[in-house]
Amino acid sequence: MLEAFNVGLEVDAPPGSEQESVHLLREVSLRVPQGHLMAIVGPSGCGKTTLLKVIAGIQEQTEGDLKWEDRDLKEEEDLHPGELGYVPQFSVAHDLLTVEECIASSMALRTQLPGTDDFEPKLDHILNVTGLADLAERRVKVLSGGQKRRLGLALELVTNPCLLLCDEVTSGLDPKSETEITELLRVLARENKRRVVINVTHSLASLEAFDSVLVMYQGRLVYHGAPKLLTHYFTVEHAEEVYLRLTQRDAQEWHESWTKKRSYYEAMLFESKPAAEEAAQAETDPDAPHPLAPEELPSMMSQVFTLLHRRWTIFRRDRGQVGLHLAMLIGFPLLVVIFALDGIKPLKQLNQRQETDIVYEMQRQAQHQFDQLQAGGIVSGLIMLQVVLVTLMASNNAAREIAGERLILEREKLGGLSTLAYLISKVLFLGVFVLAQSVWMGVFVDMVVGGLPGDLMVKLMLLVLASAAMTSICLGISALSRTPEKATILSIYLVGFQLPLSGAVLTLPDWLEGAVNPFIAAFWAWSGSLRSMSDTAFYDAVKKVTDTSLVSPELAAFVLLAHVVIGLSMTYVGSKGSQWE
Ligand SMILES: Nc1ncnc2c1ncn2[C@@H]1O[C@H](COP(=O)(O)OP(=O)(O)OP(=O)(O)O)[C@@H](O)[C@H]1O
C-alpha cells in the first residue's frame, strides 16, 4: 500500500514575487492498494508532476508523511532503486543507441543479469511486453513520440519495480496508441502483486482502464476514487467537463468538500478489489515469464565498464564529433608549425651554436643577436600556442559531456547508478583524448621544428597536465551547469582568457600576476616548459623576450595537478547534486 498523510511541499517563491514562499502541494492524503493502476489528472500546473516527484523521492516533502508497505519513506531511506520505476516526461535514452542497446545498457547498469542465462529471455520479454520487438534495431533518434514513451517504460522494467511512476507516458498520442499504452500499464499493474502503477495524464477521455483517478487542483487533492464515480462526484455529464467545473470553486473549497466525502469514495475503492483479484490470478499464471522480485544492483566497476562501452559506441556513431576531433587533432599541430615556419631557420641556427658561449657570440655577431631575439620569441610563442590549442581541444572534449546528458544521468542515478562510477567512466573516456591530443601535439611540433630546446619528456608532461587540468575544470563546469549551452559558453570564456592572462604575450602588473596566475592553466604549462630550458642557450633568449616570472617545471606540474583535483571534485559534486529541471 502506498499512503500519503497531509503531504505538503513549500518552496522559495521566484525572485520578484511578493510572497516569500509558495506551496506546490498542500495536505495531500491518499491510499493506493497494491496491484492497482491509478491516474493522476488535473489542469496544467496543478502539481501532478510535483506529486509524482515527491512520491519518487526526487523532491522531499516539507510536511506530512509518505509510507510504502508500512515503511516511512521520510524516516527510513528512500525506496531501493530496484523497487522504484520512474518514467519522466522527457526521453531518457541516447539518440544514437538502438532500442535494444538502450534496454541492455539499462539492464547492465541496474541489474546483475548480463552474462547470465536470464539476460536474453528478460530482454526479449521487455521488448515484447512493451511492443518494441520489431523496433529493436532502430535508433532512438528516429523513434516517434509514442515509441519513445514505450522505450522509457521498457527501461524501467529491467528491475521489476513495485512502484512504477509514469509522467505523461500516454499524453500527446493518437487514441489507439494511448489505449495500447494504458492497457500495457494495466498489464504491468496486474503482473506483480506488490506493484502500484501511477500515470500522470492530462486526458480525461479514457479513464475507464484505470482502477482509480486522482484529481489535483492548484496543489490540492480534490478527488480520488473510481473513474465511473468521477462525473457523479463533480456533478457533470462527461468526464471532459471536470476541468471547467473545477474553476467554479476555489481549491480550498474543493479540498474541504473532498475531506468530508473521501471516506465514502475510498471505501468503495477498497471494497471492489478488482485489481487485487486480477493480480492474484496473474501471479498463479503458469506462463508468467519471469520472477518479480526487484533485481540487485551490479558492482561499481561493472557500471564503469557499461558506461564506458556505451560512451564509445555513441562517440563512434557521432560522425560530426569524430570529424571535429580528427580535424583538431591533425589541424592544430599543423597550425602551430605554420606559425613557426619563419622562425625555424634562426631556431636551427641557434640550435647548432648551443655548444658555444652565447654571450660571446652575441657580442661578436649582430646578426646572431637578432637571431637570438627572434628565436626566443619563436620558442615562447610556439610553446604558448601549443598550450592554448591543447586547452581549446580540452574544453571541446568536456564542456557538454555531462550537461548534454543531464536528465539521463538523473534518471540513472535514481535507478542506482553510482556517481563515482560515472565520474571514473568520464575520466577514462576523456583521458584517451587528453593523452592523444597533447602527446601528438608535442611530438609532432618537436619533430617538424627539428627539436625544441629542453627535455621533451618534461614538456610533454606539462602539455598533458595542461590538457588534463582544462578537461577536468570544463567537466566540472559541465556537471554544475544547468544547460549544455551555459557549460559551453563558460568553457569558451575560460579558454579565451588563457592567452591574454598567461603573461606570454603581455606582461601583467605584479599585483595582478599573483592574483590571476593560479587560475590560468596555460601560464603554468608555458612557464614550466620555458624554465625546463634553463640549462640551454635558449633560456637567455627566452628571458630577453618575456618579463613574466617563470616557474620551475615541478611547481607547474604541482599546480596543474591541483587544477585536475579541483576539476574532478567539482565534477563529483555537480554530478551528485540533483538537477531534474
Ligand atoms: N522548484 C520549483 N519552484 C517553484 N515552482 C515550481 C517548482 N517546480 C514546479 N513549480 C511550479 O509548480 C506548479 C506545478 O508544477 P507541475 O510540474 O507539478 O505541474 P503539472 O500539473 O505537472 O503541469 P503539466 O500538466 O503542465 O505538466 C507549476 O506552476 C510550476 O511552475
The ligand as an SDF file (V2000), in Angstrom:
LIG
                    3D

 31 33  0  0  0  0  0  0  0  0999 V2000
   11.0450   24.0020   -7.9470 N   0  0  0  0  0  0  0  0  0  0  0  0
   10.0030   24.7900   -8.1790 C   0  0  0  0  0  0  0  0  0  0  0  0
    9.9770   26.0630   -7.7190 N   0  0  0  0  0  0  0  0  0  0  0  0
    8.9230   26.8590   -7.9220 C   0  0  0  0  0  0  0  0  0  0  0  0
    7.8180   26.4790   -8.6040 N   0  0  0  0  0  0  0  0  0  0  0  0
    7.7900   25.2380   -9.0950 C   0  0  0  0  0  0  0  0  0  0  0  0
    8.8740   24.3210   -8.9250 C   0  0  0  0  0  0  0  0  0  0  0  0
    8.5440   23.1550   -9.5240 N   0  0  0  0  0  0  0  0  0  0  0  0
    7.3120   23.3400  -10.0530 C   0  0  0  0  0  0  0  0  0  0  0  0
    6.8600   24.5760   -9.7920 N   0  0  0  0  0  0  0  0  0  0  0  0
    5.5490   25.1290  -10.1460 C   0  0  0  0  0  0  0  0  0  0  0  0
    4.5890   24.2780   -9.5280 O   0  0  0  0  0  0  0  0  0  0  0  0
    3.4550   24.1630  -10.3380 C   0  0  0  0  0  0  0  0  0  0  0  0
    3.1310   22.6960  -10.5550 C   0  0  0  0  0  0  0  0  0  0  0  0
    4.1180   22.1390  -11.4200 O   0  0  0  0  0  0  0  0  0  0  0  0
    3.9480   20.6770  -12.0060 P   0  0  0  0  0  0  0  0  0  0  0  0
    5.0510   20.4470  -12.9640 O   0  0  0  0  0  0  0  0  0  0  0  0
    3.8060   19.7330  -10.8890 O   0  0  0  0  0  0  0  0  0  0  0  0
    2.5700   20.8170  -12.7750 O   0  0  0  0  0  0  0  0  0  0  0  0
    1.7800   19.7580  -13.6330 P   0  0  0  0  0  0  0  0  0  0  0  0
    0.4350   19.6490  -13.0450 O   0  0  0  0  0  0  0  0  0  0  0  0
    2.5510   18.5010  -13.7690 O   0  0  0  0  0  0  0  0  0  0  0  0
    1.7130   20.5320  -15.0030 O   0  0  0  0  0  0  0  0  0  0  0  0
    1.7270   19.9900  -16.5050 P   0  0  0  0  0  0  0  0  0  0  0  0
    0.4970   19.1790  -16.6590 O   0  0  0  0  0  0  0  0  0  0  0  0
    1.6830   21.2360  -17.3280 O   0  0  0  0  0  0  0  0  0  0  0  0
    2.9890   19.1960  -16.6720 O   0  0  0  0  0  0  0  0  0  0  0  0
    3.7490   24.9140  -11.6070 C   0  0  0  0  0  0  0  0  0  0  0  0
    3.1390   26.1730  -11.5290 O   0  0  0  0  0  0  0  0  0  0  0  0
    5.2460   25.0500  -11.6180 C   0  0  0  0  0  0  0  0  0  0  0  0
    5.6350   26.2180  -12.2760 O   0  0  0  0  0  0  0  0  0  0  0  0
  1  2  1  0
  2  3  1  0
  2  7  2  0
  3  4  2  0
  4  5  1  0
  5  6  2  0
  6  7  1  0
  6 10  1  0
  7  8  1  0
  8  9  2  0
  9 10  1  0
 10 11  1  0
 11 12  1  0
 11 30  1  0
 12 13  1  0
 13 14  1  0
 13 28  1  0
 14 15  1  0
 15 16  1  0
 16 17  2  0
 16 18  1  0
 16 19  1  0
 19 20  1  0
 20 21  2  0
 20 22  1  0
 20 23  1  0
 23 24  1  0
 24 25  2  0
 24 26  1  0
 24 27  1  0
 28 29  1  0
 28 30  1  0
 30 31  1  0
M  END
$$$$
